[in-house]
């Protein structure tokens, strides 16, 4: 299954907060944002430039959006990208939305990721914005 992935500009950070900390006031009102609140942690994916110093964070992530939408019943979508990236030694941080999926890769693995995706038959295009 050949997919088109949209490479978005900028770098993201994955931030870990304690669930008792409340909603962070530093989150921007626009731009890409993903928040997952679980029993033991809150994980936030956001523009690396807005993360305050001193927080537990892993920066340097690039975002690739799967051109969708995809039906909830569709199978193998994420695997068709994750498997060739894993074979190339590229780790991912995967996110899903109602319509599509996103994979984050570390910026230093961009060249290897692009080569692996192309070899698997996928197309990577720049973000139109």
C-alpha positions in Angstrom: 0.0 0.0 0.0 1.7 3.2 -1.2 0.9 6.3 0.9 1.6 9.9 0.6 3.1 11.5 3.7 3.2 15.3 4.3 6.4 16.5 5.9 5.6 19.5 8.1 8.2 22.2 8.9 9.7 22.9 12.3 10.6 20.7 15.1 8.4 19.4 17.9 9.0 18.3 21.5 7.4 15.5 23.5 6.8 16.8 27.0 6.0 14.8 30.2 4.0 16.4 33.0 2.4 15.1 36.1 -1.4 14.8 35.9 -1.8 16.8 39.0 0.0 19.8 37.4 -3.2 21.1 35.7 -3.5 22.6 32.2 -0.2 24.3 31.1 -0.6 28.0 30.6 2.3 28.0 28.1 0.5 26.0 25.4 0.0 28.1 22.3 -3.5 28.9 20.9 -2.6 27.8 17.4 -0.3 25.3 15.7 0.1 21.5 16.1 -0.7 20.2 19.5 -1.4 16.7 20.9 -2.3 16.1 24.6 -2.7 12.6 26.1 -3.7 12.5 29.7 -3.3 9.1 31.4 -3.5 8.0 35.0 0.3 8.4 35.6 1.3 11.1 33.1 0.4 13.8 30.7 2.2 13.8 27.4 2.2 16.8 25.2 3.5 17.1 21.6 4.0 20.8 20.7 6.4 23.2 18.9 9.8 22.8 20.6 10.2 26.5 20.8 7.4 27.1 23.3 8.5 24.5 25.9 9.7 26.2 29.1 13.2 25.3 30.4 13.3 22.8 33.2 10.5 20.5 32.0 11.1 16.9 31.2 11.1 17.0 27.4 12.5 15.3 24.3 12.9 17.8 21.4 14.1 17.4 17.8 11.1 15.6 16.3 9.9 16.0 12.7 6.2 15.4 11.9 5.0 13.4 8.9 1.2 13.4 8.4 -0.4 10.6 6.4 -2.5 12.0 3.7 -6.0 10.8 4.6 -8.7 10.5 5.7 -8.7 6.8 6.5 -11.7 4.8 7.6 -11.6 3.4 11.1 -11.9 -0.1 9.6 -8.7 0.3 7.5 -5.9 -2.0 8.6 -2.2 -1.9 8.1 -1.9 1.9 7.5 0.5 2.7 10.3 2.3 -0.6 9.9 3.1 0.1 6.3 5.2 3.0 7.4 6.4 1.7 10.8 7.8 -1.6 9.5 10.2 -0.1 6.9 11.3 2.6 9.3 12.0 0.0 12.0 14.0 -2.1 9.4 16.1 1.1 8.7 16.7 1.6 12.5 14.5 4.7 12.7 12.4 4.9 15.8 9.0 6.6 15.7 6.5 8.3 17.9 3.1 7.6 16.5 -0.1 9.7 16.9 -3.6 9.2 15.5 -6.4 11.6 15.0 -10.0 11.0 13.9 -9.1 11.3 10.2 -5.4 10.2 9.9 -2.1 9.3 11.5 1.1 11.1 12.1 4.6 9.8 12.8 7.3 11.7 14.4 11.0 10.9 13.7 14.1 12.5 15.2 15.6 15.1 12.9 19.0 13.3 12.8 17.2 10.2 11.2 15.5 12.2 8.5 17.7 11.0 5.6 17.4 7.3 6.6 13.7 7.7 7.1 13.1 9.3 3.7 15.2 6.6 2.0 13.3 3.8 3.8 9.9 5.3 3.0 10.8 5.7 -0.7 12.1 2.2 -0.9 8.8 1.0 0.5 6.9 2.8 -2.2 5.7 5.8 -0.2 5.8 9.4 -1.3 6.9 12.2 0.9 5.8 15.7 0.0 6.4 19.1 1.7 3.6 20.8 3.6 1.7 23.2 1.4 1.6 25.8 4.1 
